[in-house]
Amino acid sequence: MQVGHKRRLRDFHQARWDEELIFELSVPGERGVLVPEAEEKIRRVAGDGISTIPAHLRRKTPPALPEVNQPRIVRHYTRLSQETLGVDVTPDISLATCTMKYSPKVQEHVVSRHPGITQVHPLQDEDTLQGILEIYYQLEQFLKAISGMDHFSFQPGGGAQAIFTNASVMRAYHASRGESQRDEVITTIFSHPANPAAAATAGYKVVTLMPDERGLPSLEAMRAALSERTAGFLITNPEDTGIYNFNIDKYVQAAHDAGALCAYDQANANAVLGIARARECGFDLCHFNLHKTFSAPHGCMGPALGAAGVTEALEKFLPVPRVTYDGKTYHLDDDRPHSIGRVRSFIGNVPVALKAYAWIRQLGGEGLREVARCSVLNSNYLEKEVRRIPGVTVHYAEGRRRLEQVRFSWETLKEETGVGTEDIKRRIADFGLQHYWTSHHPWVVPEPFTLEPCESYSKADIDEYAAVLAKIAQEAYNDPEFVKNAPYRSTVHKIPDQYIDEADRIAITWRQYLKKGLNRVPHEGDE
Amino acid sequence: MRSNNTVYPYIPNSAPKTKERMMNALGVTEIMDLFEAIPDHLKYTAPLDLPEPIRDEYSIRRHLETLLNRNRNCQDFINFLGAGCAQHFVPAVCDEVSGRGEFLTAYAAEFYADHGKWQALFEFCSLLAELLDVDVTSGFLYDGLQAVATSLRMACRMTGRNEILIPGTVSRDARRVLDNYMAGIQGPQFHIRTIGFDRESGQMDLADLSARISKKTAAVFVENPSYLGFIEPQVEAIGEIARRHGSEFVVSTDPISLGVLAPPAQYGATITCGDYHPLGLHMQCGGGQSGFIGTSGEMRYVMEYKDKMYGLTPTSVAGEHGFANILFERTSFGSREKAREFTGTSNALWAITAGAYLALMGPKGMAEVGQTIMQKAQYAAAGISRINGVRLGLSGPFFKEFIVNFDGTGKRVADINRKLLDHQIFGGKDLSSEFGMMGESALFCVTEVISQASIDCLVDALTAILA
């Protein structure tokens, strides 16, 4: 196989099983699995067990679950998995802002199989949890070194919940100082939408800064937004455009001068691991997504863990319990009167923490730096290749290097051919690549697409990706309708409406689909 | 030191020749030139304070296994801990499904490359809807406590009211999550009021409920089965009181009970919620927790869900199913701070796994597992309460958990549980500080995986410890 633009494009067809919905596989009387029965003596003592339920609280009609034999269920799920393109199947350069890296199999095999995690109950006596608590404690030390923050909580169940945790800490901090008039936060339009949303859930009003021609909000705009009502500043950096805010410490200083706290969204920290830390920028809080930057897999969208980090002054507000170490034994400290309380059950998503621990232990400090170096190298290389494709432009910061991701635009292609980013996003599936991420809403950059070839992808992977985009752009100039009607080689064909708001078309469950008679709606072209 | 010359198996372009070719293509001689956007004074150049790496795969595996071997676990010990995370039967097929690399490593991409993922998630919501007997479900909440918190905020949004009535029997941890989730900048955004309960049965004090409910009440909340294990028999009356005052009736339930217990929607719940960790997920020290919410299909409910929802829709080919985003503007991906609440990555892999569990179990499996649990729990309760000085803490029916009171033994739960560890038994959760009025009490959990021999072993051990 040749490399570069002359490389032969992959002759791909996605698995297409035309697989039934599980309900359509039901054969009355079949069983998928048998469950344990109570032993004979138990039945003698306890009787049928269910007679103790008050009559009006017994289930009278069984749930209308399907009845399917086990081989068919296995085949069903295996087919559905074949109709899914995870990182194990295809290089996922497509989903920028959320780095999609390789999740080492060794960590998965240990964490999903070892009874020292799978069969552990979270309320076991702490003496019987020493291995897990040691990993939690050590992982906290690692993240302190990586960020320069002083303490971390691993309780939040995802990045957005970690932002919410940080917003809650902010709220508790200002309340503790009698400054509850601080009811506003400031963020930027290219920061992840969970920043404004989680702050709003915590009760804050949100001020959003827009970019200037550099792709960054001006420092003057930031200063103008600050007041005695500002509680916090929440920002992603590099922002979703891949542009690093080089004045970040000045923004943080301005916020501090106004009495506000600053929270750094490091969900995707790929560009800065071992290169730059929250501490040197002056941040008071930060968070990392351990299921992302630190290699735990995405699992179609979770299980996840957002590690929330704070400086010493804010530690007392972190969720309970905290893992402590007395030099011999690890403990869970639940007695912390200033704590915000809890955001999730127990001590968080332990398997995700274990995978992140394993990854950091394998790489060490120099390995983490190599992650950042290769991520940024890969992105710059891909950017160079993609910029050569007709129809592609890159907004903002002309002549300046981006870091680990780039927000591109098909604006020119759309003007010249009518083919837009949503069309190309569908067509790309025909080449065995994951649909790319356009951008968060609103689309400030027109016809956006955002790529991130993180450290997991080889030069050959990146070359192939660029070659596919070049091929599709060529198709758009030659035969725009062809691209607009894609995909052709995917599991399913083009979906006319990917966004549904009308009540009579909403079918979130199979029973709702049947109730609304959507199975009987005549299809265009049918008799 | 190997430092810069190390080739990392997970970092393909750390191979020096490739790296050099790519740097040449970019016209840079020093890779750090690519980081010019970061000012020098913000760069961190000291070595990171991390332990020496364990580079090879065999050694990292041994290292992890050594650490995990320091934990005791519920395979080697007999476990009676529940309190929000219970040890249930996990069919092998569930592990097979959650271990498929395609599902494990997929993410948020849309409806073509990942059609199978969308179908599996849609099926989970559909299967859960049958179990709950509702038309709409969302299974993408962080855990059961978050599901309760969001259900209650949904009720506040729907009614335009800001007061919530909850039973006094919820856990301290649930209360901590709710207090934080309902808090605001200058006092609570939503006010939580606690309704009294009957000390003997745990049941809600209806007179107190009637006295405290008002036109300010957005929701009346009940857990059934409750955190303390009992089945609340007054749910219809509670729902009726809520309805009379224009309040939503929010019920949190244990989904594995619903083969034998009526689903809340059948006794008047307008919003059903809970945690589906019992449905085919390992405990994982709390890593299997996942929240759900279910309601009718009325738009005033559907509009208030906070997370992404996906619906079945036609494609351009007749008869082919595709999937689409439903009411995207509800979510923070659609409208940032104007969204209902924030959303993000939560537990989709567990949703797929729980879907496989419900498909495997079918209606008969769910009825049978509920019955087995109740038989075993009742057998255990009977055996334990025959021990001298030991009695059940609450009267009335329970599902899989029940309170054991040790006041008559003169011993503390903490000491009893410590001694049970010597018998390789995890005793019930100590309630003595959380529910002080219940004295020296523990919450025991018995599920379908606890054998008669294990229960007998517990009774013998307790008898010996308390003798």
Interface residues (C-beta under 8 A of the other chain):
Chain A: Q14 A15 D18 E19 L21 I22 F23 E30 R31 G32 V33 L34 V35 P36 E37 A38 E39 K41 I42 R43 V45 A46 G47 D48 G49 I50 T52 I53 P54 H56 L57 R58 R59 K60 P62 P63 A64 L65 P66 E67 V68 Q70 I73 V74 H76 Y77 T78 R79 L80 S81 Q82 E83 T84 L85 G86 V87 D88 V89 T90 D92 S94 L95 C98 M100 K101 Y102 S103 P104 V106 Q107 E108 H109 V110 V111 S112 H114 P115 G116 I117 T118 Q119 V120 H121 P122 L123 Q124 D125 D127 T128 L129 Q130 G131 I132 E134 I135 Q141 F142 A145 I146 G148 P156 G157 G158 G159 A160 Q161 I163 F164 S168 R171 H174 S180 Q181 R182 D183 P193 A194 P196 A197 A198 A199 A200 T201 A202 G203 Y204 V206 T208 A231 P238 I243 Y244 F246 I248 D249 V272 G274 I275 A276 R277 E280 C281 N289 H291 S295 P297 H298 G299 C300 M301 G302 P303 A304 V320 I340 G341 R342 V343 R344 S345 F346 I347 G348 N349 V350 P351 V352 L354 A358 I360 R361 Q362 L363 G364 G365 E366 G367 L368 R369 E370 V371 R373 C374 V376 L377 N378 N380 Y381 K384 R400 R401 R402 L403 K425 R426 A429 L433 Q434 H435 W437 H440 H441 E455 S456 Y457 S458 K459 D461 N485 P487 S490 T491 V492 H493 K494 I495 P496 D497 Q498 Y499 I500 D501 A503 R505 I506 A507 I508 T509 W510 R511 Q512 Y513 K515 L518 V521 H523 E524 G525 D526
Chain B: S3 N4 T6 Y8 Y10 I11 P12 N13 S14 T18 K19 R21 M22 M23 A25 L26 I31 M32 L34 F35 E36 A37 I38 P39 H41 L42 K43 Y44 P47 L48 D49 L50 P51 E52 P53 I54 R55 E57 I60 R61 H63 L64 E65 L67 L68 N69 R70 N71 R72 N73 C74 Q75 D76 F77 N79 L81 A83 G84 C85 Q87 F89 P91 V93 D95 E96 V97 S98 G99 R100 G101 E102 F103 L104 T105 A106 Y107 A108 A109 E110 F111 Y112 A113 D114 H115 G116 K117 Q119 A120 L121 F122 E123 C125 S126 L127 A129 E130 L131 D133 D135 V136 T137 F140 Y142 D143 G144 L145 Q146 D173 R176 V177 D179 N180 Y181 A183 G184 I185 Q186 Q189 I231 P233 V235 E236 L258 G259 V260 L261 A262 P263 Q266 Y267 D275 H282 M283 Q284 C285 G286 G287 Q289 S290 G297 M299 V302 M309 Y310 G311 L312 T313 P314 T315 S316 V317 A318 G319 E320 H321 G322 F323 A324 N325 I326 L327 F328 E329 S332 F333 G334 S335 R336 E337 K338 A339 E341 F342 T343 G344 T345 S346 N347 A348 L349 W350 I352 G355 A356 L358 A359 L360 M361 G362 P363 K364 G365 M366 A367 E368 V369 G370 Q371 T372 I373 M374 Q375 K376 A377 Q378 Y379 A382 P397 F398 N417 R418 L421 F426 K429 E448 V449 S451 Q452 I455
